[in-house]
Amino acid sequence: MTQQLLPGITLPTRPAETRDARLALATYPDIPVTDLCRHAKVLGRAAEFLVDSVLTRLAERVYPADEYERHDRVWILPDGTPIRIQVKTRHSQAANGAYVFDLKQRSARGSTGKGPYLPEDFDLLAMVVLTENIVAFTADWQTRHVIEPGEIPALRRHPRATLDAALMRLGHANAIPGAVDGPDWLDLAA
């Protein structure tokens, strides 16, 4: 006999898609590209959760945006200002070892495609490398961003550094904890 989670409520059978994803992603990141593409929504959600985790560990307030929005998260600054965050994920490296982020909407080719991103669609880009469990933030509007292998240790050591640099670029230096001008280790030239 198994104990029910809630008295009188029987959980539904897990849908086939989630059973398939669980089996296919069991050896992530060592999976075929076809499985990466087939389960992109699951991995995208994992990237959004990693962004949530980083911001939550930094005691920031972050909330998911509705599915139809052109951004994935809303970060509320201490003064109440909302910052819209778009989350993009990479799972594999380019030939030179870098992680390349091309800023395109995945559904642009689909029947419900939303077209290319526009600068007014979001304020910050969160670049997530799931295989490395890192996030780099930027407020620089470009259609292509790169995380070099040499940047990964610094992203791990100072998860807030790129976030604070992005705040500076957006004109929100007052939202950086501990210093109006930002921490000494902030490198705005990067």
N, C-alpha and C positions, 0 to 999 in steps of 0.2 A: 504494500500500500504506500502511495506517495502522498505527502502532505500538499494540499493545495496552497497556492500563494495567498489567495484571498478566499475566504469561505464562500462557497456558492458560485465562484467564477472559474470557468475553465478557459485556459488560454487557447487561442486558435493555433492550428498547425502552422509552422513556419512556412512562408511562401517559397516556392521553388527557386526564385531569383536569389533570395538571401542564403538558401542552402548552397546554391551553386557558387555564390561569392565567397562564402566561408571556406569551401573546399579549394577554390581557385587561388584565394589570397593567403592560404595557410603558410606558404613559403615565401611571401613577400619579403624582399624585393626581387627574389629570384623566380620570376614568373614570365611567361611569354608576353610579348607586346599585345597579342590579341586579348589576353586576360586583363591587361592594364586598360585597354580601350573599353572592353566590355563592362568593366567594373569601375569606370572613371567616376561615377557619382559617389560610390562608396569611398573611394580614395580622396575625392574632393572634400567630402564631409570630414574625413580624418584630418585633412589639412586645415579646415576651418576650426576643428576642435583644438588643433595644436596652436593656432593663433589665439583662441580663447584661453588656452592653458598658459601661454606666455603672458598675455595681458593680465590674466587673473593672478598669476604669481607675482606680478608687479603691482598688484592691488589697484588695477584699473577696472573701470566699469565698461563691459562690452556686451552687446546684445546681437542676436542674429537678426538679419533683415529678412523680409518676406521674399519668397522665391522669385517673384516677378520683378524685384528691384534690380538695378544695375550695379549694385554693390552687395557684399555678403554679410558685413558686420557694421554695427554702429558703435563707436567708442565715444563715451561721454567724458569730456574733460572736466576737471574740478570746477570750472566756472559755468558748467552746463552746456558748453559748445559741443554739438555733435560732429564727429569726424567719421565720414563714410569710408569703409575699407573694402577693397576688392582683394580676394585671396586667389592666388595662382599657385599651382603645384607642379613640381618636376620630380621625376623618379629616376631619370638616367642622365648621364653626363654626355657632353659632346666629346668629340675625339680628343680635344685638348684638356679634358678633365673638368671643364667649366659646366655650370648649370645655366642654360639659356632660357629666358622667359620672353616669349613673343606675346605681346598683349593683344589677344584676339578673343572674341567670344566664341566658345565652342559650338554654340547652336547657330552660328551665322549662316551655315549652309543648310540647316534644317527648315522644315516647313513653318516652324514657329520662330525662325531666326530673328534675332534682335539687332543684327548689324554690328558694325565695329564699335568699340568703346569710344566715347568722347571725353575730353578733359573734364567736363562738368558731371560725369557719371559717378566719380568717386574722388576722395581727397588723398587717400593713401593706398599704395599697393603693398600687400604682404606677400612676399615671395617665399614659398615653403618648399624645402627639400625634405620630403618625408624620409628618405633613406638615411639622412643625416640628423633628423629631428631638429632642424634649425629653421628660423624665420628671419628674414631681412625685410625691413620696412623702407619705403621710399616715397617721397612726395614729388619726385622728378617725373614729369610727364614725358615719357618716351615709349615707343612701341616695342622696344627691345631692351631688356636688362640682363645682366650677367652676374652670377656669383662665381668667383674664381675659387679654386680649391684652397688657396692660401688664406682666404677670408673666413673659412669655416671655424677654425679655432677661436678667432675673435668673436664671432657670432655666438659661440657657446659660452665664452667667458663673460661677455657683456651683452646679454640679450636685449638690453634697453638702448644700447648705443645708436643703432640705426633708427629706432623709434624717436629718440630725442633729436637726432639730426633732422628727421622728417618734420618734427614739431617746429624746429627752428626755421626750416624752409617755409613752413605754412604761416609763420609769424606768431606762433604760440609758445615762445620761450618761457612765458610765465607758468606754463603747465609742466615744465621739467622740474621734478622734485629736487630740492636742495640748492638750486642755483638758477638765477635769472638768465645767466649767459650759458648755462649748460655745463656739464662736467668737463674736467680737463682732458679726458680721454676721447672726447667727441671730435672726430675728424670730418669736418664739413667738406673737405676737398675731395673726399672719396666719391 
